[in-house]
Amino acid sequence: MESSNENNKDVSSIEEKFQSILLSTGNINREYLIRDIIFATDRVFADLYASKTNPNDVFKRIYFQLKEIAYSYKADAVINCHFEQRSALYEGEKVTEIFAYGTVIQFTQTTFA
């Protein structure tokens, strides 16, 4: 059985790997190769519009999913990300359902003479 310290190390290691992957809702001013279009969905048991709700916390898992998929491509970024959300009832509880997509890219190396 793994201890919570080992689990925390695993989570920290994964977060460090994903830290360098850029998410952008627009394009970037850098040379890159397009790898693929990716999609992610999430259902968060939270009312996005409640005064106590932090929207950054609601979208945290969807950001993680996009970075996780980009990491599987050994990519550097996901650009032109779009996020759609809706409030719904799921099993009697108010939830926020999120659909996200973007373009996975790898930066190209440039050399100067």
N, C-alpha and C positions, 0 to 999 in steps of 0.2 A: 504494500500500500504506500502510495506516495505521500510525503508530508506536504503541508501547505507551503513551506519554503521552496520545495522543488517545483511545485505548481507555479509559484510566483516567479521563479527564475525562468521557467518556460515562457510565461506570459511576457516577462520583460525582454527576453531574447527575441520573441516574435515582434514585439513592439519596436525594438531597435532596428530590426530588418525592414520593417514597414515605414519607419520614420523618414527614410530618404526618398520614399516614393511620393511624388507630387500629385495632388489633386487640384484641378483648376476648372472653373466653370467657363473659361474662355480658352483662346489659343495662347501659345507662348512664342516669344521671339527668339527661337533657337532652332537649329536644324534637327530634324528627327525623322525616324522611320515609323510608319503606321504599322502596328502589329495586328490589331483586331478591334472590334466593337464589343464591349462587355456590358452585362446587365446584372442587377442585384435587386433583391426585394427583402423587405423586413416588415414585421408587425411588432409595434412597441405598445405595451400596455401603459399608455399615458395619453392624457388629453393635451395635445400640442398647444392649445390656446388657453389653458389654465394659467392663472397668474403665477403659480408656483413652479411651473414647468420651464426648465431651461432647454430651449430648442437645440442647443449644441449637444446636450446629453441624448436627446431623442434621435438625432442623426448619427451619433457616434458609431453604432454598429454597422450602419450602411457604409460609412467611410471606411471602416475596417474591412468590410467585404470587398469593396472596390480595390483597396490596396492589396488584399490577399490574392485576388485574381490577377492583378498586375504583377505581383511577385512571382506567381506561377509561370508567367511569361518571361520572367527575368527582365521586366520592363522598368523604365525610369519614372513614368508618369501616366496619369489618366487625365486627358484634357477634354474640353467641351462637355464636362459633366452636366447632366440635367437631373433634377430631382422633382418628382411629383409625389404629392402626399394627399391622403384623404382621411377624414375621421370616420370611424365606423364602429359598430357594435360587434363584438366577437365573443361568443359564449356569455352574453350578458354584460360584458365589460366594455368600456370605451377604450378604443385603441386608435393608434395612428398607423396607417399602412403606407409604406414608402416604396416607390419604384425608382430606381436610378440606372442611368447608363452613361457611358462615355467611351472615348477612343483611347486604347492602350498604345503607348508609344515608347520607343527607345531613342535616346539622344544619339546623334552621330558625332563622331570625333572629327574635328577640323584641324588641319595643320597649316601653319603659316611659314612661309619661306623666309 
